[in-house]
């Protein structure tokens, strides 16, 4: 049987390559950092890393690593169980309490990833008599989570408040028992920030709850790094926040839902990814506690990230590159053609700058780009080198 399937799969893979949409996985032989060593594919050797979600440079921070070492000795390697059987340690409860306090929510529940967190919310909270109203550019994990629920599904154009209100009116007219608006706090391919204050106003008007996936914001967006609800002054108006420990908060893995107490309590009883997945490794929980200590004790990393972001965006704009507007550390350099974006990424790697070209189906057809992600670990020299490499690569492409 598999001989036939193999031929079909190979044909699909050939089509992906022929369309210039193949996504190679380059191997690095060093810890995640501002500079990494590429061991295979493209230009081997040390390169500047401008494509990781390591926004605050904490993936190899010495205090985070020390906390992880200590946790291995104290708590062991893994739990070999789910939470409600014998998979809950003090360190897990402590992290949930710290995240709740940091994010201004009543309670928090940990998951093995934010993908699982988003996968476990909708089915638990919403039934066939309910409605979920989702931004068109929400993360794939939100889309998949919504598919698992029986709720009626409404979609509004990206950050389009008029369209959101239209969908809320339709959901209300349809007799929805519960209405849940869900949006990314920051949209990962564009770096655009959701208009949360206005979304909360509409939620109040139409008696809806608000859920925000703040994976690309918590740690560095907002005055205290508490994410887009803090940035927009609506921390007390957002009902559910999902997020990851795998980006700014240390860069390992793990996710969470921080929400109203009753929501978290029900998730503990009914959320399938929580009930049927092994507990977050204790070493990650302990290291994440150290990350929160660092975030609450100083703002130097957030300041440095903001400076690096402003420098890159201003220099690239002056050089005539098309960068989507904003001030987020995600800085998409728009190319348009998928093969040209891939070729530019290769030329940048040859010049010692590691970036990735994004094309369909990750972004719309004709909207290929190189998504540059700044980090607090980058120096001013690193940022300037990256811009100079972009200018040189563009000149070579132009031939």
N, C-alpha and C positions, 0 to 999 in steps of 0.2 A: 504493500500500500504506500509506504513512504517514498518509493521511487518516483511515483507520480507527483506526490506532494513536493518532493525535492526539486523536480523540474519547475514547478510553479513558483516555488520560493526563489530559485535562482533567477528566473525570468523577472520577478518583481525586483530583486536586488540589482539586476542589470539595468532595469528601467530607472531606478533611483540614481545609479551612477551616471547613466546617460543624460539625465536631466540636470546633472551638477548638484544634486541634493544629498549626496552621500556624506555622512558625518563621521569622519575618522576620529579615533580616540588616541590622542598623543599621550605618551607615557612620560611622566616626570619621576626623577630619581631622588628628589629632595622633599623636605616638608613643604607644605603649602606656605607661600610667603610672597613678598613683593618681587623677589627674584627666585626663579626655579631653574632646575637643570632638565632639559628635554633629552631623554635617552633614546628616543626612537621617532622616526618620521620627521621630515623637514630638516631643519638645521639643528643638529645635536649641539649641546652645550648650554651654558648659562644664558637665560633670557629674562627680560622684564615681563612680569605677569600682570596683564591688564584685562583678564577675563574671569577672575574668580569673584565669588560673592564675599570675599574676606574684607569687608568694608572697613573694619576697625583694626585690621592687622592682628587679630587675636588668635589666629589658628596656630601660631607657633610662639605665642607670648610666653616668656619664661615662668611667670606666676601661674598661668593657666596650666602649663605642663607640670609644674611642681604640684599643683593641686590634684592633677590626674594621677601622678605617681603615688601620692599619699593615699588617694582614694582606692587604688588598686590594693595596697597593703591592708587598708582598713575594711573595705567592703567587698573585695574580691572582684572577679572578672565579669561575671554575668549572673543573672537570677534564675535562668532555666525554668521560668514559670511566668504565668500571667499575674496581674495585680491581685485579683480577688482570691487566688489560691494561696501562694506563698511568695509572691513577687513584689511585695511592698517593703521597702526599708525606710528608716528614718530620713535618709538623704532625699528620697523621692518626695516625702511629705514636706520637707524643708524647702525644696526647690519650688514646689507648687505654691507654698505660702509666700515665698519671696517674689515669684512672678506675679501673683495676685496683687501684692502691695505695690510692686514696681509699675504695673499696668493700670492700677486703680480699679481693679475688678474684685468681685466678692470671693471668687474661688477659681482654681485652675486645675485642669486634668492633663496629665502628660501622655503623649503618644510616641510611637517609634519614629514618626515623621509627620511633617505638616500635611503631606499627601493623605496619610491615614486620618489625621485630625479632620481635614475637610471631608474625607470619605465617611466619617462617622457621625457628622452633625445632622445632616438633612433627614436621613432616614429615621433617626431617633426622634426628632422634634416635629416633623411634618408628615401628615397623612394625605389621603386623596382629597380631603375637604379643605386643604390648605393651599397656599400659593407662595412660590418663591420667585422673586424678581431680580434677575442677575444681569450685571454689566456684560456687554458683548465681548469684552476683551479679558474677562476673568481667567485666572489660571486654570490649566487643564484639570487639576485636582478638584476645583470647585465644580467644574462642568461634570466630571465623573461622579462626584458626590451627589449632585442634584439628580443625575440619572438613576441613582440607587433608590431615590425616594419616589413615592407615588403622588407627590404634590404636583399641582398644575404649574407649568413653567412659563414664565414671561421673561423676555430679554429686551433690554434697552440699549440704545447706541452708546458707545463709550463716553462716559461723563456727561451725557446729554440729559439735563434735568427735565426738560420739557417732555422728552420721550419717557423718562422714568415716571413722571406724573401720569402720562397717558396709560402706561401699563398698570400703575396703581389703581387708576380709575376702573380699568377693565377687570382687575382682580377683585376689587370691591363690588362692582356690579355683578360679578359672577358668584357672589355670596361666600367668598373665602372666609373660613373661620380664623385662620392665622395667616398673616402676611409677613414675609421675611425678605428684606432687601439685602443683597449680598454684593460686595465689591472688593476688589483688591485695594489696599491702601495706596500702593505704588504699583503701576503696571510695568511688569518686568521687561518687556521688549521696548518700551517707549520712555520709561522714567517719568511718566506723567503721574501726578498725585490726584487722587479722587477728591471731589468737593464735598467733604464729609459734613460740614456745617449745613449746607443746603440739603444734603441727603437726609440728615436728621430732621430738618424742618419738615420735609415732605413726609417722613415717617410719622412724625407727630400728627400731621394733618390727616393722614389716612390710617392711623392706628396700626402701624407696622413696626416690626423689630428691625434692627440694623446689625449686620454682621460684616466684619472687615478682616480680610486676610492681610496681615501687616508684615509679611515675611521680609519684604525689602525695605523696611522702615525701622522696626524696633531695634534700638541700640544707638541710632545716630540721627533719626529725624525727630524734630521737636526739641524744645529747650533742654529737656532732661534726657533725651534719647528714648522717650516712651512711645514714639511712633506718630502716625498721622492723626489719631484722636487728640493727642496733646498739641500737635501743630495747629489744629483747627479749633482747639478749645472745647472739645466735645467728649472728653473722657468719661463723663457721667451720663452720656446719652447713647453710647454704643453698647449694645446688649451682649455681643459676642465678638471676641477677638481671637483669631487663630494665627499661629506663627510658628517659626522654626528656630531651633537652636543651631542650625547648620549654616547660617550665613554670618551676620554681624556678631551673633552671640557665641563665638568660639569656632564655628565652622565645622563641627563634627556631624552630628545627626540628632534626630529627635524633634518633636513638635509638641504643641500644646493648644488647648482651648481655654481661654480666660473669659469668664462670663458671669452672669447672674448665678447666685448660689443654686437655685432650683434647676437651672439648665445643666450645670455641672453634675449635680446629684443624679439627674436622670441619665446623663451620659455614662456615669459609672455603672448604672444598672442595665443599660440597653445598647450602648454603642459597640457595634461588633468589632471594629478594629482594636478597640481597647480591651474588650473581653477575651478576644481570641488571638492576641499578639503578645509576644514576650515583652516583659517590662524593659523600659529604657535602661541601658547599662549604667550601673551605679557610678562608674568612672566619669561618664558624660554628665550625670546629674551633679556630681561634686564639682567638676570643672566649670559647669554653668553657674554654680553659686559664686565661684571666684570671679567669673565674668561680671556678674551683677555687682559684686563688690567694687570692681574697677570702674564700672559705669557710674556708680553712685558716689564715688570718691573724688572724681575729677572729670573735666570735660576736654582735656587736651587732645584726646584721640578724635573726638567729634570736630573740634576746631581745625585740626590738621587735615582731616578728610574734606571739610568744607573749603579750605584753602586750595588743596590739590584739585578739587573739582572745578572751582572757579578759574584756576590757572589753565587747566586743560581746555575747558569750554571757551574761554576768551581767546586763547592762542589759535585753536582750531577754527573758530569763527573768523578771526582776522586773516587766516590763511585761505579762506574761501570754502571750507568744507561745510556741508549741509548737516548740521546737528539739530536734532529735535530740541525745541526750547525747553528751558527749565533750569533748576539748580540742583537736581538730584545727582548722586554719584554714578548712576546709570546714564551714560552719554552716548546715544546711538548715532553713529556716523553713517548717514544714509548713502547707499550706493545705487540701489535700484535693481540692477541685473545680478542674478544669483551667481553666475560663473565669475563675473567681475569681482564680486565681494569675496568669493573664495580665493581668487587669484591675488587680490590685495592682501588678504590674511597671510598667504604664503610668502609674499614679498616682505611683509612686516616681520614674519618669523626669521627670514633670512637676515634681516637687519637687527635682530635681537629683541623683538617685541612680540610677545605671545598674545594673540587675540583670535577670535573666532568669527567667521562670517555666518550670519543667520539668514536663512531663506525659507521659502515655502516648504512644508506646511507650518513651520514655527511662526512665520510672519506672512502677511498676505502676498500674493503674486505681485511682482514688480516693486516690492518694498524691501528688498534685501538690504542688509546693513551689517556693519561691524559694531557690535555692542561693547563699547569700552566701559570698564568698571574701575573706578578709582578706589584707592585704599589709603587709610591713614599710614600704612607702612611704606608708601611711596615717598621718596624724597622729591624736592623741587627739581633736582637734576634728572631723576627718573621721568618725571612728567614732561620736561622739556625734550628729553631724548625720544620719548614716544611721539611727540608732535613732529619733531624733525624726521623721524622714520616715516610717518604718514606722508609728509610732503615729498620725501624721496621716492616712496613707493608709488604715489600718484604720478610723479614725473615719469617713472619707468613704464607704468601702464599706458600713459599717453603716447609713449614711444618716440 
